[in-house]
Amino acid sequence: MASKIAVSLALAALLACAAVSSAARRMEEEHHQPAAVFPEHELPPLPRPVHLPPKPELPPFPEVDLPPKPELPGIPDFHFPAAKP
């Protein structure tokens, strides 16, 4: 029963796709517009390069005493069980 429904739904979807594609093709042929033509124009000149002052030197970072890094707990090893013959 379910296979008949699935086959009928698949057939309906196929027919709908075929109908939509043929309708789209017909509409495209009826309303064919030539490619847009843009007028020739000149680009504006490039802007002059901007001269920036050199970057100032940054002071060095201060030394910081941090506590030791805590140990992370280990992850136990995982092994897949052996395959049964």
C-alpha positions in Angstrom: 0.0 0.0 0.0 2.7 2.4 1.0 4.7 1.6 -2.2 1.7 2.6 -4.4 1.5 5.9 -2.6 5.2 6.5 -2.9 5.1 5.7 -6.6 2.1 7.9 -7.3 3.8 10.8 -5.4 7.0 10.4 -7.3 5.1 10.3 -10.6 3.1 13.4 -9.6 6.3 15.2 -8.7 7.9 14.2 -12.1 4.9 15.4 -14.0 4.8 18.7 -12.1 8.5 19.3 -12.8 8.0 18.6 -16.5 5.0 21.0 -16.7 6.8 23.8 -14.9 9.9 23.5 -17.0 7.9 23.5 -20.3 5.9 26.5 -19.1 9.1 28.4 -18.1 10.6 27.6 -21.5 7.5 29.0 -23.3 7.5 32.1 -21.2 11.2 32.6 -21.8 10.6 32.4 -25.6 7.7 34.8 -25.6 9.3 37.5 -23.5 12.8 37.3 -24.9 14.7 40.6 -24.3 17.9 41.5 -25.9 21.0 41.9 -23.7 21.3 45.2 -22.0 23.7 47.7 -23.8 25.6 50.1 -21.5 27.0 53.3 -22.9 30.8 53.8 -23.0 32.2 55.9 -20.2 35.5 56.9 -18.8 36.7 56.0 -15.3 37.6 58.8 -13.0 41.3 59.3 -12.2 42.8 57.3 -9.4 43.2 59.2 -6.1 46.6 60.5 -5.1 48.4 58.2 -2.5 48.1 59.4 1.0 51.4 59.8 2.9 51.0 58.9 6.6 53.5 59.6 9.3 55.5 56.6 10.6 53.8 54.5 13.4 55.0 55.4 16.9 57.0 52.8 18.8 54.9 51.0 21.4 56.3 50.4 24.9 57.3 46.8 25.8 54.8 44.7 27.6 55.4 44.4 31.3 56.6 41.1 32.8 53.7 39.3 34.6 54.2 36.5 37.1 51.5 33.9 36.6 50.7 30.8 38.7 51.7 27.5 37.1 49.3 26.0 34.6 47.0 23.4 36.2 47.2 19.8 35.0 44.3 18.7 32.9 42.8 15.3 33.8 43.7 12.6 31.3 41.2 11.1 28.9 40.9 7.4 29.3 41.8 5.3 26.3 38.9 4.0 24.2 39.1 0.9 22.1 36.3 -0.5 19.9 35.3 -4.0 21.0 36.6 -6.8 18.8 34.4 -7.8 15.9 32.4 -11.0 16.5 33.0 -13.7 13.8 
